[in-house]
Amino acid sequence: MNSTTGNRLRAALPFRLNINKGKFYRTCRMLHTYLSAAAFIMLMFFSLSGLLLNHPDWFGAGRRDAAPVEIELESAALAEAVQSDAPGAALAGLVRQETRTAGAFRTADIMEDEAFLRFTGVKGTTDVYIDLETGIAEVEVSRPNPTAIIHDLHRGKDAGAVWKAFIDLTASLILTMSLIGLILFFSLRFRLATSLKIMGSTLLAFASLFIFFTT
């Protein structure tokens, strides 16, 4: 196709894209730089925590169980909590008035003469056994070590809505940064072909690992 034919085809189009490639790529580089700065610490944290999650035996991921604490709940308040519309949450509130717990209230199993409450969170878990007749409650708190905390933060397990939103933000930043980096590949005139070949090989290796080396 000669230049005259190409000019005629462009003139026949209903609209023309007037893009300044130099300005476009400069903007992409600027965005990529700033997004990299914003996502740098996040990317390092989730990379390190993912590595530790894959090798839990490196530093140990256990929990430390504190000695059980026995408390006594006031009988009138206990009866009122059991008869409330949300007895589990009401009992959890009573326990928290008497002693410190780790984690957020999650579940309650309430029977005729006893109740079991569970609090879970990244910073620890608490199991509470309540004798509804005597008002005596036994509180067992389990604290995780730093590696276990990192594991739970990586997975967002029992971390709360704010931390899960942070994970979504981190994923969005890294994804956007990666897409802009992909666009920048097309500004590498002399390295574009090699870059695309590497990307294709990586995609093929990724698919092969999934097909042949996972169960």
TAZIVEN-V786400 format. One record per pair of residues at least 12 apart in sequence whose C-alpha atoms are under 7 Angstrom apart, sorted by sequence separation. I is the first residue (numbers start at 0). J is the second residue. If there is no record, write none. Layout:
i = (I,I)
j = (J,J)
//
This chain:
i = (105,115,116,126,127,91,104,105,115,125,126,104,105,114,115,125,126,103,104,114,125,102,103,113,114,124,125,101,102,103,113,114,124,101,102,112,113,123,124,101,102,112,123,87,102,112,122,123,101,102,122,101,102,101,102,101,100,122,121,121,121,120,121,119,120,101,100,74,73,72,71,72,71,70,71,69,70,69,70,69,68,69,67,68,67,68,67,66,65,65,64,65,64,63,64,62,63,62,63,62,61,62,61,60,60,61,59,60,58,52,48,48,49,48,45,41,38,38,38,34,35,34,31,31,31,27,27,24)
j = (117,127,128,138,139,104,117,118,128,138,139,118,119,128,129,139,140,118,119,129,140,118,119,129,130,140,141,118,119,120,130,131,141,119,120,130,131,141,142,120,121,131,142,107,122,132,142,143,122,123,143,123,124,124,125,125,125,148,148,151,157,157,158,157,158,140,140,134,134,134,134,135,135,135,136,135,136,136,137,137,137,138,137,138,138,139,139,139,139,140,140,141,141,141,142,141,142,142,143,143,143,144,144,144,146,147,146,147,146,150,149,150,153,153,153,169,169,172,173,172,176,176,176,179,180,179,183,183)
//
